[in-house]
């Protein structure tokens, strides 16, 4: 499978050279940098909150690449793409998968990484005539032993039949990967009926909250989570201390509560 080079690399951070045995993963639907119901633009506050977690790999959904009108309305709108603004100086590598394109701009999924992204591609899983969705598949090279980890950032559709079709495309991608290589699949599955686990289990994926607590995490709406929409799945990896980030400031920074977990090789 031939994949293009990563979208961006920053040089502000010295590369990690020692072998990594554990690292932290965070997934968050950024809601394009706005609070619930688009009442306030809070991307700078969201960046500080993301930095505070000290995650090594960050899965982002609903991030703007470009937008022509918002910079005219919000004086704190960044001069760079949102994913690059969020990467700041902590995540020297990042990749972006453009899913939705419209006259004013575009948005999609992104991955921020302290480890090298050696290649990536964005698999279009949109259902014709409906929401634009994608699976951003990045291959990370861990420092030290150079081990590869596949990181797939997911944002699935709102309709169950669409999600089922999109999950089938995800399983096809997983079948193409080497059986022994580590895999992390994370993001907004919109799976409020909890059907994804049964479809992904035959591919060897384990949902980290279901493994530790019996069910996926409640993550939506952020201020009082009741629906189990967001997930972190792993294969050939151990997961420790999964957490839902529901306290302030997280409860006021998006409509989804972020999820984090410690990964052990």
NORCOR-V314847 format. One line per field, one symbol per residue. ss: DSSP state (H for helix, E for strand, L for the rest). phi: phi as a letter, one per 40 degrees, with the letter a starting at -180 (. if undefined). psi: psi as a letter, one per 30 degrees, with the letter a starting at -180 (. if undefined). Layout:
ss->???
phi->???
psi->???
This chain:
ss->LLLELLLEELLLLLLLLLLLLEEEEEEEELHHHELHHHLLELHHHHHHHHHHHLLLEEEEEEEEEEELLHHHHLLLLLLLLHHHHHHLLLLLEEEEEEEEEELLEEEEEEEEELLEEEEEEEEELLLLLLLLLEEEEEEEELLLLLLEEEEEEEELLLLHHHHHHHHHHHHHHHHLLLLLLEEEEEEELLLLLLLHHHHHHLLLLEEHHHHHHLLLLLLELHHHLLELLEEEEEELLEEEEEEEELLLLHHHLLLELEEEEEEEL
phi->.cbccccaabbcbcdcbccbbbabbbbaccfggbcdgfcacbdccccccccccfccbbcbbfbccbaccdcccbcbcccbddcccccfbcbcbabbbcbbbadciaaababbacbcccaaabccbccdgbccbabcbbbcbccgcgccbcbbcbaccccccccccccccccccccccdccccbbbaiccfcccfbcdcccdccgcbccccccbgadccbacdcacbcccbabbbagabbbfcbbcbcccdcbbacbccbbacbbc
psi->jkklllelklgfkkkkflkkfklkkkkkjfhggllkghfkjgeeeeeeeeeffhkekkkklhkkelkeeefffjfgklflkeeeeeebgejfkllkjkekklefbllallkkkflkjfllljjjgkkkgakklljjjkjkjkldfgkkkkjjkkjllfkeeeeeeeeeeeeeeefflkffkkkkklajfhifghfeeeefefggkkkeeeeegfllkkfklefikekiekljklkhlkkkhkkkjflkfefgflfkklklkkkk.
